[in-house]
């Protein structure tokens, strides 16, 4: 559902009048303001729930508590500009970001934010290179979790109609990996719908064999298997696993609204075990869950303050699936997607930022904006677990039109610099 062009221009004109002091205001909720609201920038009478039309800040709660100068004060504006300028000029990654600093970056005027993120991206990465990843569902459905967005949860099976399937054979997985490699993908990701790996020794042995087979094809190997313990992480490392995906999804505060069967701390503990085993961490989030822009700031704060930045940060836009609790959600606004990509690039300059779920609904022009703002990986192939994915031929044509080239396996060398991991 798209807002009329005139309304979009009115929103941009309104946004352009806001000062950078807005960077320190507490953001609005995801429901768009009604036209009758005195602070609404919209005059077209169209409301959207479940997503923001524009990431719009409101009066700051910290100001009300006397913890900061008013948002429009010169000192507040100067601080916002300083934080943004220093972040863009940083020579390397840092893990001590505050939410206040991240807000200062996230709420910058969007075109300026995207432009400065592009300059950071060019310092740490080859700007025309994009990593091609293919994702395969190696065990479909039957999951005991209650993630509100996921069709693979057993409790939503009646509504989604998704049938649970056993783990794929090693041979079928390697055949799919070979096809992905021959089509240009350099990272092969394998996902299994499990809460954890307890009591799955045979499955873990088969997955280890899949990993070894993928590596023998000259590809990077990634898996997402739910929660794992230290010994399981060690076994995956020994098999040659490149990266382990375990998304934190959203902010700590909003997380219980989306998932109740696994805590936020349990997710972070899994990431710690992966990191301690010497496996690259892949962890990102999902936009459009009903979160506020403050929750997007919270998501970015979580990942950018980990002991080491994730090797890759997937940015997913919710693909609503009928039969799940979020099946009727309105897609997140693209501006929120672009803000998140650009802010992530500035906060985590050496990290691979991946446009993941939801790319199928994005025009080439929107994808190009994301690439310019720092995204440098995509999922390509036949499926995204249970949803559609852009195909290899489609992406090859897009790369040709925009002058992009596939990133080589295990090659994340920035222009004029050493290896980036």
N, C-alpha and C positions, 0 to 999 in steps of 0.2 A: 504494500500500500504506500503510494508516494504522495508527498505533499505537493500542492501546486507550485509551479516554478516561481510565481510571484511571491508566495509565502516564503519560499526558500531564500529569495533575494532579500525580503524584509528581515528575515532572521540573520542573514549575513551582515546587513547594514547595522542591525542592533548590536550584533556581537562585535563589530568593528569599533563601536563607540565605547566598549568596555575597556578599562585600563588593565594593565598587568597586575594591579592590586587584586583583581578577582582570583588570582592564583591562590590566595589564602582563605578564601571563603569556603564554608562547608557546602558541598554541591547538593543539588536538588535530587529528589528521588527520580526513578526511571519513568514515572508517569508524566507525560507532557502536561504543562500548565494549561488550564482551560482559558479560552479567550476572555472570560470575564475577570480573570485574576489580574489585579492591578500591576503585577510585575511581569505579566506574560508578554513575550515579544511577538506572539502570534496573533493574527487578526483574521484567520481564514476559517475559524469555527471547526476545525478538524482536530480531534484529540487521538492520541495513540497511547495505549497502555502496554507495559512490558518493555519499552525501549524509549530512549530519549531522542527527540529530534535534534537537539543541540545540548551539549554538556553545559548546563546552565547553573552557575553558583547562586546561592542565596545568602542571606545574612549569616555571618560567621558565629558559631556557638562559642568559640574561644574568645571572641571580642565581648560577647555578652557576659562572660565570666571574668572579664577584665584581664585576660591573659595575653592580650596583644593589642596594638593600636588599631583604630578603625581601618577597614579595608581601603578606604579612599585616601588615607593619610600619605603624605609624601614619603615618610620613612618606610611604610609598608610597600609602596610602589618601588622604592629604591632597593629594598631587600629582595623583592621578586626578581627584579632585573639582574641583581648581582648573582643570585642563586642560578638563574638560567645561564648567564654568561659564563660563570665558573664551571658549570656542568658541561657545557659545550666545549670548553677549552681544556678539559681534563686530559692528561696524557695517558691515563690507563684506568682500568676498572677500580671501583671502590665498593665496599660492602657496608658502609655505615650511613646510608641514606636515611633521612627522617621522613615521616609522612608529610611534614610541612614543606620540605624541600621538593618532594615528588609532586605535591599539589602545585607548587610554584611553576614547575615545568609543565605539568599536564594541562593547566589552564592558560597557557600562553596562547596568543592568537594562532589559529590552526595553521595557516600558511607559513608563518614564521617558524612555528614548531617543526613542521615537516621539513622546511628548508634547512634549519640548523641540524636536524637529525640526519639529513642527507650529508652534510659536511662531516659529521662524526663517522657516518658509515664509510665514507670514502677514505678516511684515515685508517680504519681498521680492517676493511674488506675491499676486495675488487668489486667495484660497483655494478658491473654488468654480469656477474656470476650469481647463479641461483641454484641451490641444491635441489635435486629432484629425488623425492622420496616416494616410495610406494608402500601402502599399508594393506595387510591381509588379515582378515579375521580367521585365526586358526582354531578358535573354539567359540561357537556362536550361542548366545542366549544361556538361560539357566542360571543367571547370577542372583545371589541372595541379597545383593545390595538394593537400596531404594533410591538411587540417583534419579531425580525427578525428570531428567532430560533423556534418559537412556531406554531404548527399546529392548535391551537385553536383560532387563530385570524380570525375574520370574513373576513377580506380583503384577506386572503390567502386560503379561503375555496375552491375556484374553482380549485386551483392548487393541494391542498392536498386531496380533496375529503372527508374531515372529515365532518360529519353531526352533527349539533348542537342538543343537547338533553336537556330536562328539568331536574330540580333537582331530584335526586333519592329520593325515599321514605325513611322514617326513618327505616321502617322494612327491606328494602333491604340492607341498609347500615349496620345495626346491624347484619344481617345475614352474611355479608362479614366480619365484625369484629370478629364475633364468629368463623368463619372458620380460620381466620388469627391466632387468639389466640390458637385454637386447633392444629395449625401447628407450634406453638412455638413463634409467634411474640408477642412482649410485648408493642409495640407502634403502634397505628393505626392512620394514617394520612389521612385527607380528603381534597381534593383540588377542588376548584370551579373556573371555568374560568370567572372571573369577574374583571373589573377594580376597582370597589369599592362596598360598601354595601349600598349605598344611595338608599332609596325607597324599600328596601328588608326586611321589617319587618317580613313578614310571613316566608321567607326563613331563617332569623336569628333565629326565634323561633324554626323552624324544626331542624336547625343545633345545637341549644342548647340542644334539646332533643337527637340528635345523640351523642353529647358529653357526656351527662349524662349516656346514655346507654353504651357507650364504657367504661366509668369509672366503671360502675356496673359490667362489665366483668372482672375487675381487670387489665385493660390495661391503659397505658398512652394515652391521646388524643391530637392530633395536627391537626390544620386546616391551610389552606392557602386560603384566600378569597379576596385578593387584599387589597386595602387601607381601613382602618377602622378609625372611630372617637373614642373619649374618651368613649362615652356612649356605643358604640358597644363593645369596649374592656372590659368594666365593665361587660356587660351581658355575654360575653364569659367566663370571670373569674368566675362569679357566677355559671355558668353551670359546672364548674370544669375543664376547659381547662388546659392542661399541658403546651403546647407550641404553639406558633404561628409562622408559617414559612413565611418569606418575604425576599427573596434573594435580595442582592444588585447587583448581577450578575458579575460585573467587576469593574474596576477603575472608579473614577469620570470622568477622562479625556476621556476614551474610551466609556463610557456609551452612549453618544448621537449618536454614530455610530451604536448602536444596537437597541435603543428604543428612540422614540421621543414623545410619547403620555403620558409619566409619567416621571417626573424629578427625579434626584438622591436624591434631598432634600426631595421630597415627600416620597420616600422609607424610608429615615432616620426618617422622622416624624412619619410614621406608626410604626417603631420599637420603637420609644420613647413612643408612646401611649401604646403599648403592655407592655413595661417595666414598665411604670408608673402604669399600672393596676395590676402589680404583676404576670404577665404571663411570662413564660420562652420564651426568644427570640431564634428562630431558623433562622439563616441567613447565606447564603453562596454565592457561585458563580458558574459560568459556564466557563470552559476552552475550548478553541478551537473556539472562536467567531471571530477570526482574530486578537486577541489582541497580544501585545508584552509581553515579560517577565516582562517589567517594569509595565505593566498594572496588571499583577498578583501580583507584589509587592504592587501596589496601592490598589488592592482588599484586600490583607492581612492587609494593613495599616488601611483601613476603619474599618474592623471588630475588629481588635485588639486594636483600640483606642476608641471604643464605651464606654459610661460611665460604662458599665459592659460587660464583654465578653459574647458572645452568649452562651446559654446553649448547643447548637449544631451548628456545622458548616458543612453543606453539600458541598462536592466537586463534582461537576458535570462535566463530559466530554460531550461536545456537541454530540448529536446523530442527524446527519443531516437528515432532513425530506424533501423529495421532495415536491416542491411547495412553500416552504418558501424561503426567500431571502438567507438563509444560507444552503439551501438544497444540495448544491454541495461542501460544505466545506470538506477539508481533516481532518480526525480525529487528535486531538492533540497528540503530542508525549507522551508516558507514562512517560518519564523522567520528563516532566513538571508537570504531575499529582503527581508523587512521591515527587518532590521538594516542591510542594504546600502543600501536606499533612504533610511532615516533618517540614517545616517552621511553618505551623499553629500549630503543636503540641508544638513547642518550644515557640511560641509567646503566645499561649493560653493553658497552660498546663492542666487546669481543664476542658476544653471544650470537649464535645463529637464530634468527627470528623467522618463524615459519607461519605462513598463512595456511591454516589447516581447514577444519570444517567450515562450511559456509561459503567457500570460494566459488562454488558452482553458481551461486546467485550473484556474483560480482562481475561487472563488465570489465573488459580489458583495461579501460581507462582507470577504473578504481584500483585494479590490481597494480597498474603502473604507478599510481600514486603511492601505494604501499611499498613497492620496490624502491622508489625514489626516497621514501622516508625511512628506509632501513631494513625492510623485509628482504631476506635472501634465501628462502627455502619455501617449497610448496609440496603438497601431496599431489601426485599425478597417477593415473591408472584407471582401474575399473570401478573400485568401490572405496568408500571411507567407512569401514566396518559395516554399518547397515544403511548408509546413505550414499547418494550418488557422488561421483568424483569427476573432475575434469579429466578427459582422456589424454593419452600421450600425443596423438596426432594434433589434437586441439592445442595443447601446450606448445608443441613444436612450432606450429604456425604462429602462435603468439610470440614466442621467442624470436622468430625471424622478423616479425613486424617491428618489434621494439628493440632489436639489437642485443638481446640477452643470450647468454651461453650457459650450459650446464656446468655446475661445479664438479670437479673431479672427486672421486672417493678419497677420503682422508686428507684432502688438500684444502686447508683453510688459511692459506698464507696471505696476509694483507699486503697491499702494495708497498714495496720498499721495507718490509719488516720481517720479523721472525714468525714462527709458527703460532697461530692462534688456536687455542683449544676451547 
